[in-house]
Amino acid sequence: MRLSRVAVVIPAWNEAEAIGPVVADALLEGVGAVIVADGGSTDGTQDAARAAGAQVLKAGRGYGRACAAGAAAAPPFCDVIAFMDGDGADCADQLPRLAGPVLDGAQDFVIASRTRGARAPGSMSWHQVLAGAVAGRLIGGLYGVRYTDMCAFRVIRRDALARLGMAEMSYGWNIEMQMKAARLPLRIVELPVPYRCRAGGASKVAGSLRGTLHASARIVTTFARVASAGTRP
């Protein structure tokens, strides 16, 4: 099965209620590996992920750090990396659709759009929708690639990811990837996906004012840093 070339990386921090089914659903799609990069969970996330069949890494704190560590740990036979959240909101049955254009060689980077897909009521806050739209418009103005979302669910060629030179180790990881992919430029397509409410636990970003402000600051700082480097790689 060709999805055996795909390694799924799931950054996680205290997602014990949801991580088991997330891992199991991804493995059911026939992917080559599921890697849970844990940021120091204290609720049993690591044990639940292992029990479901994932490789578990102790990645340290930082969303971007977890993503980078997970990608680096992917088996050599996996030349495609998929990223998805561990809260159960992303639908693993969309992996074949998102990975297909990359596996076929038609695209280098495929990103899911929650705002263009069917969203469960309450699955996204209004400021998440607005942030994705504003970021997409700004990136479009800089590089000519218009995104509608900063969804964590995305698939990229492993060699293309290496070419991006990712540096952001916190919540700016997603926007840095999108900006650098557009600037390079990679072959990019955005596909609408269904999106559910999280299966358990509290969002580290939208679940509190402090989390929202911290993530927003990192995203703005990352945007400014990457944009200041100009429009050429």
Contacts in CASP RR format, 6 or more apart in sequence:
PFRMAT RR
TARGET T0000
AUTHOR 0000-0000-0000
METHOD contacts of the structure
MODEL  1
MRLSRVAVVIPAWNEAEAIGPVVADALLEGVGAVIVADGGSTDGTQDAAR
AAGAQVLKAGRGYGRACAAGAAAAPPFCDVIAFMDGDGADCADQLPRLAG
PVLDGAQDFVIASRTRGARAPGSMSWHQVLAGAVAGRLIGGLYGVRYTDM
CAFRVIRRDALARLGMAEMSYGWNIEMQMKAARLPLRIVELPVPYRCRAG
GASKVAGSLRGTLHASARIVTTFARVASAGTRP
1 30 0 8 1.000
2 103 0 8 1.000
3 29 0 8 1.000
3 30 0 8 1.000
3 31 0 8 1.000
3 32 0 8 1.000
3 95 0 8 1.000
3 96 0 8 1.000
3 99 0 8 1.000
3 103 0 8 1.000
4 30 0 8 1.000
4 31 0 8 1.000
4 32 0 8 1.000
4 77 0 8 1.000
5 32 0 8 1.000
5 77 0 8 1.000
5 78 0 8 1.000
5 79 0 8 1.000
5 80 0 8 1.000
5 103 0 8 1.000
6 31 0 8 1.000
6 32 0 8 1.000
6 78 0 8 1.000
6 80 0 8 1.000
6 81 0 8 1.000
6 82 0 8 1.000
6 95 0 8 1.000
6 99 0 8 1.000
6 103 0 8 1.000
6 155 0 8 1.000
7 31 0 8 1.000
7 32 0 8 1.000
7 33 0 8 1.000
7 34 0 8 1.000
7 35 0 8 1.000
7 71 0 8 1.000
7 74 0 8 1.000
7 75 0 8 1.000
7 78 0 8 1.000
7 80 0 8 1.000
7 81 0 8 1.000
7 82 0 8 1.000
8 26 0 8 1.000
8 31 0 8 1.000
8 33 0 8 1.000
8 34 0 8 1.000
8 35 0 8 1.000
8 82 0 8 1.000
8 83 0 8 1.000
8 84 0 8 1.000
8 95 0 8 1.000
9 35 0 8 1.000
9 37 0 8 1.000
9 67 0 8 1.000
9 70 0 8 1.000
9 71 0 8 1.000
9 74 0 8 1.000
9 81 0 8 1.000
9 82 0 8 1.000
9 83 0 8 1.000
9 84 0 8 1.000
10 19 0 8 1.000
10 22 0 8 1.000
10 23 0 8 1.000
10 26 0 8 1.000
10 34 0 8 1.000
10 35 0 8 1.000
10 36 0 8 1.000
10 37 0 8 1.000
10 49 0 8 1.000
10 54 0 8 1.000
10 83 0 8 1.000
10 84 0 8 1.000
10 85 0 8 1.000
10 86 0 8 1.000
11 37 0 8 1.000
11 39 0 8 1.000
11 59 0 8 1.000
11 62 0 8 1.000
11 63 0 8 1.000
11 64 0 8 1.000
11 66 0 8 1.000
11 67 0 8 1.000
11 70 0 8 1.000
11 83 0 8 1.000
11 85 0 8 1.000
11 86 0 8 1.000
12 19 0 8 1.000
12 36 0 8 1.000
12 37 0 8 1.000
12 38 0 8 1.000
12 39 0 8 1.000
12 41 0 8 1.000
12 45 0 8 1.000
12 49 0 8 1.000
12 66 0 8 1.000
12 86 0 8 1.000
13 38 0 8 1.000
13 39 0 8 1.000
13 40 0 8 1.000
13 41 0 8 1.000
13 45 0 8 1.000
13 61 0 8 1.000
13 66 0 8 1.000
13 204 0 8 1.000
14 41 0 8 1.000
14 42 0 8 1.000
14 43 0 8 1.000
14 45 0 8 1.000
14 201 0 8 1.000
15 22 0 8 1.000
15 41 0 8 1.000
15 43 0 8 1.000
15 45 0 8 1.000
15 86 0 8 1.000
15 87 0 8 1.000
15 200 0 8 1.000
15 201 0 8 1.000
16 41 0 8 1.000
16 43 0 8 1.000
16 44 0 8 1.000
16 45 0 8 1.000
16 48 0 8 1.000
17 199 0 8 1.000
17 200 0 8 1.000
17 201 0 8 1.000
18 86 0 8 1.000
18 87 0 8 1.000
18 88 0 8 1.000
18 198 0 8 1.000
18 199 0 8 1.000
18 200 0 8 1.000
18 201 0 8 1.000
19 36 0 8 1.000
19 45 0 8 1.000
19 48 0 8 1.000
19 49 0 8 1.000
19 52 0 8 1.000
19 54 0 8 1.000
19 86 0 8 1.000
20 48 0 8 1.000
20 49 0 8 1.000
20 51 0 8 1.000
20 52 0 8 1.000
20 54 0 8 1.000
21 52 0 8 1.000
21 88 0 8 1.000
21 199 0 8 1.000
22 52 0 8 1.000
22 84 0 8 1.000
22 85 0 8 1.000
22 86 0 8 1.000
22 87 0 8 1.000
22 88 0 8 1.000
22 90 0 8 1.000
22 92 0 8 1.000
22 199 0 8 1.000
23 34 0 8 1.000
23 36 0 8 1.000
23 49 0 8 1.000
23 52 0 8 1.000
23 53 0 8 1.000
23 54 0 8 1.000
24 52 0 8 1.000
24 53 0 8 1.000
25 92 0 8 1.000
25 93 0 8 1.000
26 34 0 8 1.000
26 84 0 8 1.000
26 92 0 8 1.000
26 95 0 8 1.000
27 34 0 8 1.000
27 52 0 8 1.000
27 53 0 8 1.000
28 92 0 8 1.000
29 92 0 8 1.000
29 93 0 8 1.000
29 95 0 8 1.000
29 96 0 8 1.000
31 82 0 8 1.000
31 95 0 8 1.000
32 75 0 8 1.000
32 77 0 8 1.000
32 78 0 8 1.000
33 55 0 8 1.000
33 74 0 8 1.000
33 75 0 8 1.000
33 78 0 8 1.000
34 53 0 8 1.000
34 54 0 8 1.000
34 55 0 8 1.000
35 54 0 8 1.000
35 55 0 8 1.000
35 56 0 8 1.000
35 57 0 8 1.000
35 70 0 8 1.000
35 73 0 8 1.000
35 74 0 8 1.000
36 45 0 8 1.000
36 46 0 8 1.000
36 49 0 8 1.000
36 54 0 8 1.000
36 55 0 8 1.000
36 56 0 8 1.000
36 57 0 8 1.000
36 86 0 8 1.000
37 57 0 8 1.000
37 59 0 8 1.000
37 66 0 8 1.000
37 67 0 8 1.000
37 69 0 8 1.000
37 70 0 8 1.000
37 73 0 8 1.000
38 45 0 8 1.000
38 46 0 8 1.000
38 49 0 8 1.000
38 56 0 8 1.000
38 57 0 8 1.000
38 58 0 8 1.000
38 59 0 8 1.000
38 60 0 8 1.000
38 66 0 8 1.000
39 58 0 8 1.000
39 59 0 8 1.000
39 60 0 8 1.000
39 61 0 8 1.000
39 62 0 8 1.000
39 66 0 8 1.000
40 58 0 8 1.000
40 60 0 8 1.000
40 61 0 8 1.000
46 56 0 8 1.000
46 58 0 8 1.000
49 56 0 8 1.000
50 56 0 8 1.000
55 73 0 8 1.000
57 66 0 8 1.000
57 69 0 8 1.000
57 70 0 8 1.000
57 73 0 8 1.000
59 65 0 8 1.000
59 66 0 8 1.000
59 69 0 8 1.000
59 70 0 8 1.000
60 66 0 8 1.000
60 69 0 8 1.000
62 169 0 8 1.000
62 170 0 8 1.000
62 171 0 8 1.000
63 169 0 8 1.000
63 170 0 8 1.000
63 171 0 8 1.000
63 172 0 8 1.000
63 173 0 8 1.000
64 166 0 8 1.000
64 168 0 8 1.000
64 169 0 8 1.000
64 170 0 8 1.000
64 171 0 8 1.000
64 172 0 8 1.000
64 173 0 8 1.000
65 169 0 8 1.000
65 170 0 8 1.000
67 83 0 8 1.000
67 166 0 8 1.000
67 173 0 8 1.000
68 166 0 8 1.000
68 169 0 8 1.000
68 173 0 8 1.000
71 81 0 8 1.000
71 158 0 8 1.000
71 161 0 8 1.000
74 81 0 8 1.000
74 158 0 8 1.000
78 158 0 8 1.000
79 157 0 8 1.000
79 158 0 8 1.000
79 159 0 8 1.000
80 99 0 8 1.000
80 102 0 8 1.000
80 103 0 8 1.000
80 155 0 8 1.000
80 156 0 8 1.000
80 157 0 8 1.000
80 158 0 8 1.000
81 155 0 8 1.000
81 156 0 8 1.000
81 157 0 8 1.000
81 158 0 8 1.000
81 161 0 8 1.000
82 95 0 8 1.000
82 98 0 8 1.000
82 99 0 8 1.000
82 153 0 8 1.000
82 154 0 8 1.000
82 155 0 8 1.000
83 152 0 8 1.000
83 153 0 8 1.000
83 154 0 8 1.000
83 155 0 8 1.000
83 156 0 8 1.000
84 90 0 8 1.000
84 92 0 8 1.000
84 95 0 8 1.000
84 152 0 8 1.000
84 153 0 8 1.000
85 152 0 8 1.000
85 153 0 8 1.000
87 198 0 8 1.000
87 199 0 8 1.000
87 200 0 8 1.000
87 201 0 8 1.000
87 203 0 8 1.000
88 196 0 8 1.000
88 198 0 8 1.000
88 199 0 8 1.000
88 200 0 8 1.000
89 123 0 8 1.000
89 195 0 8 1.000
89 196 0 8 1.000
89 197 0 8 1.000
89 198 0 8 1.000
89 199 0 8 1.000
90 112 0 8 1.000
90 152 0 8 1.000
90 153 0 8 1.000
90 193 0 8 1.000
90 195 0 8 1.000
90 196 0 8 1.000
91 193 0 8 1.000
91 194 0 8 1.000
91 195 0 8 1.000
91 196 0 8 1.000
94 112 0 8 1.000
94 153 0 8 1.000
94 193 0 8 1.000
94 194 0 8 1.000
95 155 0 8 1.000
97 191 0 8 1.000
97 193 0 8 1.000
98 110 0 8 1.000
98 112 0 8 1.000
98 153 0 8 1.000
98 154 0 8 1.000
98 155 0 8 1.000
98 191 0 8 1.000
98 193 0 8 1.000
99 110 0 8 1.000
99 155 0 8 1.000
100 110 0 8 1.000
100 155 0 8 1.000
101 107 0 8 1.000
101 110 0 8 1.000
101 189 0 8 1.000
102 108 0 8 1.000
102 109 0 8 1.000
102 110 0 8 1.000
102 155 0 8 1.000
102 156 0 8 1.000
102 157 0 8 1.000
106 187 0 8 1.000
107 187 0 8 1.000
107 188 0 8 1.000
107 189 0 8 1.000
108 156 0 8 1.000
108 157 0 8 1.000
108 160 0 8 1.000
108 181 0 8 1.000
108 186 0 8 1.000
108 187 0 8 1.000
108 188 0 8 1.000
109 154 0 8 1.000
109 155 0 8 1.000
109 156 0 8 1.000
109 157 0 8 1.000
109 160 0 8 1.000
109 177 0 8 1.000
109 181 0 8 1.000
109 186 0 8 1.000
109 187 0 8 1.000
109 188 0 8 1.000
109 189 0 8 1.000
110 154 0 8 1.000
110 155 0 8 1.000
110 156 0 8 1.000
110 188 0 8 1.000
110 189 0 8 1.000
110 190 0 8 1.000
110 191 0 8 1.000
111 147 0 8 1.000
111 149 0 8 1.000
111 151 0 8 1.000
111 153 0 8 1.000
111 154 0 8 1.000
111 155 0 8 1.000
111 178 0 8 1.000
111 188 0 8 1.000
111 189 0 8 1.000
111 190 0 8 1.000
111 191 0 8 1.000
112 149 0 8 1.000
112 151 0 8 1.000
112 153 0 8 1.000
112 154 0 8 1.000
112 190 0 8 1.000
112 191 0 8 1.000
112 192 0 8 1.000
112 193 0 8 1.000
113 147 0 8 1.000
113 148 0 8 1.000
113 149 0 8 1.000
113 151 0 8 1.000
113 190 0 8 1.000
113 191 0 8 1.000
113 192 0 8 1.000
113 193 0 8 1.000
114 123 0 8 1.000
114 124 0 8 1.000
114 149 0 8 1.000
114 151 0 8 1.000
114 193 0 8 1.000
114 195 0 8 1.000
115 124 0 8 1.000
115 129 0 8 1.000
115 132 0 8 1.000
115 133 0 8 1.000
115 148 0 8 1.000
115 149 0 8 1.000
116 148 0 8 1.000
116 149 0 8 1.000
116 190 0 8 1.000
116 192 0 8 1.000
117 192 0 8 1.000
117 193 0 8 1.000
117 194 0 8 1.000
117 195 0 8 1.000
118 192 0 8 1.000
118 194 0 8 1.000
118 195 0 8 1.000
119 194 0 8 1.000
119 195 0 8 1.000
120 194 0 8 1.000
120 195 0 8 1.000
120 196 0 8 1.000
120 197 0 8 1.000
121 197 0 8 1.000
122 197 0 8 1.000
123 195 0 8 1.000
123 196 0 8 1.000
123 197 0 8 1.000
123 198 0 8 1.000
124 195 0 8 1.000
125 206 0 8 1.000
127 206 0 8 1.000
127 212 0 8 1.000
128 206 0 8 1.000
131 150 0 8 1.000
131 216 0 8 1.000
131 219 0 8 1.000
132 147 0 8 1.000
132 148 0 8 1.000
132 149 0 8 1.000
132 150 0 8 1.000
133 148 0 8 1.000
135 147 0 8 1.000
135 150 0 8 1.000
135 175 0 8 1.000
135 178 0 8 1.000
135 219 0 8 1.000
135 223 0 8 1.000
136 146 0 8 1.000
136 147 0 8 1.000
136 148 0 8 1.000
136 178 0 8 1.000
137 146 0 8 1.000
138 223 0 8 1.000
138 227 0 8 1.000
139 145 0 8 1.000
139 146 0 8 1.000
139 147 0 8 1.000
139 175 0 8 1.000
139 178 0 8 1.000
139 179 0 8 1.000
139 182 0 8 1.000
140 146 0 8 1.000
140 147 0 8 1.000
140 182 0 8 1.000
142 179 0 8 1.000
142 182 0 8 1.000
142 183 0 8 1.000
142 227 0 8 1.000
142 230 0 8 1.000
142 231 0 8 1.000
143 179 0 8 1.000
143 182 0 8 1.000
143 183 0 8 1.000
143 185 0 8 1.000
143 231 0 8 1.000
144 182 0 8 1.000
145 178 0 8 1.000
145 181 0 8 1.000
145 182 0 8 1.000
145 185 0 8 1.000
145 188 0 8 1.000
147 178 0 8 1.000
147 190 0 8 1.000
148 190 0 8 1.000
149 190 0 8 1.000
150 174 0 8 1.000
150 175 0 8 1.000
150 178 0 8 1.000
150 219 0 8 1.000
151 174 0 8 1.000
151 193 0 8 1.000
151 195 0 8 1.000
152 174 0 8 1.000
153 193 0 8 1.000
154 174 0 8 1.000
154 177 0 8 1.000
156 177 0 8 1.000
156 181 0 8 1.000
156 186 0 8 1.000
160 181 0 8 1.000
160 184 0 8 1.000
160 186 0 8 1.000
161 177 0 8 1.000
163 184 0 8 1.000
164 176 0 8 1.000
164 177 0 8 1.000
164 180 0 8 1.000
164 181 0 8 1.000
164 184 0 8 1.000
165 180 0 8 1.000
166 173 0 8 1.000
166 176 0 8 1.000
166 177 0 8 1.000
166 180 0 8 1.000
167 176 0 8 1.000
168 176 0 8 1.000
168 218 0 8 1.000
168 222 0 8 1.000
170 218 0 8 1.000
171 205 0 8 1.000
171 214 0 8 1.000
171 215 0 8 1.000
171 218 0 8 1.000
171 219 0 8 1.000
172 215 0 8 1.000
172 218 0 8 1.000
172 219 0 8 1.000
172 221 0 8 1.000
172 222 0 8 1.000
173 222 0 8 1.000
175 219 0 8 1.000
175 222 0 8 1.000
175 223 0 8 1.000
175 226 0 8 1.000
176 222 0 8 1.000
176 226 0 8 1.000
179 223 0 8 1.000
179 226 0 8 1.000
179 227 0 8 1.000
180 226 0 8 1.000
180 233 0 8 1.000
181 188 0 8 1.000
182 188 0 8 1.000
183 226 0 8 1.000
183 230 0 8 1.000
183 231 0 8 1.000
183 232 0 8 1.000
183 233 0 8 1.000
184 233 0 8 1.000
202 208 0 8 1.000
204 211 0 8 1.000
204 215 0 8 1.000
205 211 0 8 1.000
205 212 0 8 1.000
205 215 0 8 1.000
206 212 0 8 1.000
END
